[in-house]
């Protein structure tokens, strides 16, 4: 691609996310102080504001990558169709890329993480990650790359739909997460875990299930469409993000619907100490920690 045709702001955002992600991975691989925020497990307790803030800012990373992946899918599709590709060709290429990323996640990322002992008993205790009771490691893992690949494959099918339908899909994914996430906190069969509820099921460890993260990618596709088709709206997209943050804070302040784990005390850290797995507060009734 001609450098003059690139979106400099998007490249800058991607670079910023990567730098912030390095902080989180340093905590995990070097300091062994990686926190955890599973929907059905104990939420990490922080003994300092610095430790909490370094974790809080890294919550931008995974949503940022899924969001930018959605936008990238749209930009790839439009650029290829502008050169004469059919919609079916674009969808096949996008789906095959997603499948390739999923395979890399299964056969490279997951084994490397297990080999590097990231999921050692000490690390599990720090991150509150579920582990098999029989002492054997998980046999498969839907971690970052597998989650991205699975969502990309679904997003390829969204290219059959009109852009406004992507917003409907995103809202449906949020609603499905809210409606179907078990109130008991029990993890279901492996297929259900892969689709919806992160955790450990039948020796399959899932951190990035398809449905909750599809909402982020579908919104990214729509924003990518707006970015390309409505240049005059580009400088206003940040208002959408700000509005969603304020809405999330309002839900947290309400303290009932939308809060998976309520604050354990009245501190500002507990107010902002939210669930990341799955990536939404829209996930069922309040539970005690």
C-alpha positions in Angstrom: 0.0 0.0 0.0 1.2 3.5 -0.8 2.2 5.1 2.5 0.2 8.2 1.6 -3.0 6.1 1.6 -2.5 4.8 5.2 -4.5 6.1 8.1 -1.7 7.6 10.3 -4.0 7.9 13.3 -4.8 4.1 13.1 -1.1 3.2 12.9 -0.4 5.4 15.9 -3.2 3.8 17.9 -1.9 0.3 17.0 1.6 1.3 18.1 0.3 2.8 21.3 -1.6 -0.4 22.1 1.5 -2.5 21.5 3.5 -0.4 23.9 0.9 -0.7 26.6 0.7 -4.4 26.0 4.4 -4.7 26.7 3.7 -3.5 30.2 1.2 -6.2 30.8 3.4 -9.0 29.3 6.3 -7.8 31.4 4.2 -8.2 34.5 3.2 -11.7 33.4 6.5 -13.1 32.1 9.1 -11.3 34.1 7.5 -10.0 37.4 5.0 -12.9 37.7 2.5 -10.4 38.9 -0.2 -10.7 36.3 -3.7 -10.1 37.6 -6.9 -11.8 36.7 -10.5 -10.8 36.2 -12.5 -13.9 35.3 -16.3 -13.7 35.5 -16.6 -16.8 37.7 -13.5 -16.4 39.8 -12.0 -14.1 42.4 -11.0 -10.7 41.2 -7.4 -9.6 41.9 -6.8 -7.5 45.0 -4.3 -4.7 44.6 -2.1 -3.4 47.4 -1.0 -0.2 45.5 -2.5 2.3 43.1 0.5 1.9 40.8 -0.1 -1.9 40.4 -3.8 -1.3 39.7 -3.3 1.5 37.2 -0.7 -0.4 35.2 -3.2 -3.2 34.9 -6.2 -0.9 34.2 -4.6 0.8 31.2 -3.7 -2.5 29.7 -7.4 -3.4 29.5 -7.3 -1.3 26.3 -5.1 -3.8 24.5 -7.3 -6.7 23.7 -10.4 -4.6 22.8 -8.1 -2.4 20.7 -6.7 -5.3 18.7 -10.2 -6.8 18.1 -11.6 -3.4 17.1 -8.7 -2.7 14.7 -9.0 -6.2 13.3 -12.6 -5.5 12.4 -11.7 -2.2 10.8 -8.9 -3.9 8.9 -11.3 -6.6 7.6 -13.5 -3.8 6.1 -10.6 -1.9 4.6 -9.1 -5.1 3.1 -12.5 -6.0 1.6 -13.1 -2.6 0.0 -9.6 -2.3 -1.4 -9.8 -5.8 -3.0 -13.2 -5.2 -4.4 -12.1 -1.9 -5.8 -9.5 -3.9 -7.8 -12.1 -6.3 -9.2 -12.3 -9.1 -6.6 -15.7 -10.6 -6.1 -17.4 -10.5 -2.6 -17.1 -14.3 -2.4 -13.3 -14.1 -3.1 -12.8 -11.5 -0.3 -14.9 -13.6 2.1 -12.9 -16.8 1.3 -9.6 -15.0 1.8 -10.7 -13.4 5.1 -12.0 -16.7 6.4 -8.8 -18.5 5.4 -6.7 -15.8 7.1 -8.7 -16.2 10.3 -8.3 -20.0 10.1 -4.6 -19.6 9.7 -4.4 -17.3 12.7 -6.4 -19.8 14.7 -4.0 -22.6 13.8 -1.0 -20.5 14.8 -2.7 -19.9 18.1 -3.3 -23.6 18.7 0.0 -25.0 17.5 2.4 -22.1 18.4 1.1 -19.6 20.9 -0.6 -22.0 23.3 2.3 -24.6 23.4 4.9 -21.8 23.9 2.9 -20.3 26.7 2.6 -23.6 28.4 6.2 -24.5 27.8 7.3 -21.1 29.3 5.4 -22.1 32.4 3.2 -19.1 32.3 0.5 -21.3 33.7 2.6 -22.6 36.6 0.9 -23.0 40.0 2.4 -19.7 41.2 1.2 -17.8 38.1 -2.2 -19.4 38.3 -2.5 -18.3 41.9 -1.6 -14.7 40.9 -4.0 -14.6 37.9 -6.8 -16.7 39.3 -6.7 -18.8 36.1 -8.6 -22.1 36.2 -6.6 -25.3 35.9 -7.5 -29.0 35.7 -7.9 -30.8 39.0 -5.9 -33.8 37.7 -2.7 -31.8 37.5 -2.4 -32.2 33.7 -2.1 -29.0 31.6 -4.9 -27.9 29.3 -4.8 -29.7 26.0 -5.9 -26.7 23.9 -6.2 -23.0 24.5 -8.3 -20.3 22.9 -5.9 -17.5 24.0 -5.2 -14.3 22.0 -4.4 -15.5 18.5 -7.0 -18.3 18.5 -9.6 -15.8 19.7 -8.7 -13.3 17.0 -8.7 -16.1 14.3 -12.1 -17.4 15.4 -13.7 -14.0 15.4 -12.1 -13.1 12.0 -13.7 -16.2 10.5 -17.1 -15.1 11.8 -16.5 -11.5 10.6 -15.9 -12.8 7.1 -19.5 -13.9 7.0 -20.6 -10.4 8.1 -19.4 -9.1 4.8 -22.5 -10.6 3.3 -24.5 -8.1 5.3 -25.1 -4.4 5.1 -23.0 -2.2 7.5 -26.0 -1.3 9.6 -26.4 -5.1 10.3 -22.9 -5.1 11.9 -24.2 -2.9 14.7 -27.2 -5.3 15.2 -24.7 -8.2 15.4 -22.6 -6.4 18.0 -25.7 -5.6 20.1 -26.9 -9.2 19.7 -23.5 -10.5 20.9 -23.6 -8.3 24.0 -27.2 -9.4 24.6 -26.3 -13.0 24.2 -23.4 -12.7 26.7 -25.8 -11.0 29.2 -28.5 -13.6 28.7 -26.6 -16.8 28.4 -23.7 -16.5 30.8 -24.6 -18.9 33.6 -25.6 -17.1 36.8 -24.3 -20.0 38.8 -20.7 -19.3 37.6 -20.3 -22.9 36.4 -18.5 -23.5 33.1 -20.4 -25.5 30.5 -19.1 -27.9 27.8 -16.1 -27.0 25.7 -18.1 -25.7 22.8 -20.1 -23.4 25.1 -16.9 -22.1 26.6 -15.3 -21.4 23.3 -18.4 -19.5 22.1 -19.3 -17.6 25.2 -17.9 -18.3 28.7 -14.2 -18.0 29.3 -12.7 -20.6 31.6 -11.6 -24.2 31.6 -13.8 -27.0 30.2 -12.7 -30.5 29.3 -9.0 -29.5 29.4 -9.7 -26.6 27.0 -8.7 -23.2 28.4 -10.6 -20.3 26.9 -9.7 -16.7 27.5 -11.2 -15.1 24.4 -14.5 -16.7 23.5 -16.0 -15.8 20.1 -19.4 -14.2 20.9 -18.3 -11.5 23.4 -15.3 -10.4 21.3 -17.4 -10.5 18.1 -19.2 -7.5 19.4 -15.9 -5.5 19.5 -14.8 -6.6 16.0 -18.2 -5.9 14.5 -18.2 -2.4 15.9 -14.7 -2.1 14.5 -16.0 -3.1 11.0 -18.7 -0.4 11.2 -16.3 2.3 12.4 -13.9 1.3 9.6 -16.8 1.7 7.1 -17.6 5.2 8.6 -13.9 6.1 8.5 -13.6 5.3 4.8 -17.0 6.4 3.6 -17.6 9.4 5.8 -14.3 11.3 6.1 -16.0 14.2 7.8 -17.0 11.9 10.7 -13.4 10.7 11.4 -12.6 13.3 14.0 -15.8 12.5 15.9 -15.4 8.7 16.4 -13.7 9.4 19.7 -17.0 10.7 21.0 -18.5 7.2 20.6 -15.8 5.7 22.7 -16.2 8.4 25.4 -19.9 7.9 25.4 -19.5 4.1 25.9 -17.0 4.7 28.8 -19.4 7.0 30.5 -22.3 4.6 30.0 -20.2 1.8 31.5 -19.3 4.0 34.5 -23.0 4.7 35.0 -23.8 1.0 35.0 -21.1 0.5 37.6 -22.4 3.3 39.7 -25.9 1.7 39.5 -24.4 -1.4 41.1 -27.0 -3.9 39.9 -27.7 -5.0 36.3 -24.5 -5.2 34.3 -22.1 -5.8 37.2 -20.7 -9.4 37.3 -18.7 -8.8 40.5 -19.7 -5.8 42.7 -17.1 -3.7 44.4 -15.9 -5.2 47.7 -15.5 -1.8 49.3 -16.0 1.9 48.6 -12.5 2.6 47.2 -12.1 4.0 43.7 -9.9 1.0 42.9 -12.7 -1.4 43.6 -15.1 0.8 41.6 -12.9 0.5 38.5 -11.7 -3.1 39.2 -13.9 -4.7 36.6 -14.3 -8.1 34.9 -12.2 -8.6 31.7 -13.1 -12.2 30.8 -15.6 -11.8 29.1 -14.9 -8.2 28.1 -18.1 -6.5 29.3 -20.1 -5.6 32.3 -23.2 -6.5 30.3 -23.0 -10.1 31.6 -25.7 -11.0 34.1 -26.8 -10.2 37.6 -24.5 -9.2 40.4 -22.4 -11.9 42.1 -20.5 -11.8 45.3 -16.7 -12.0 44.8 
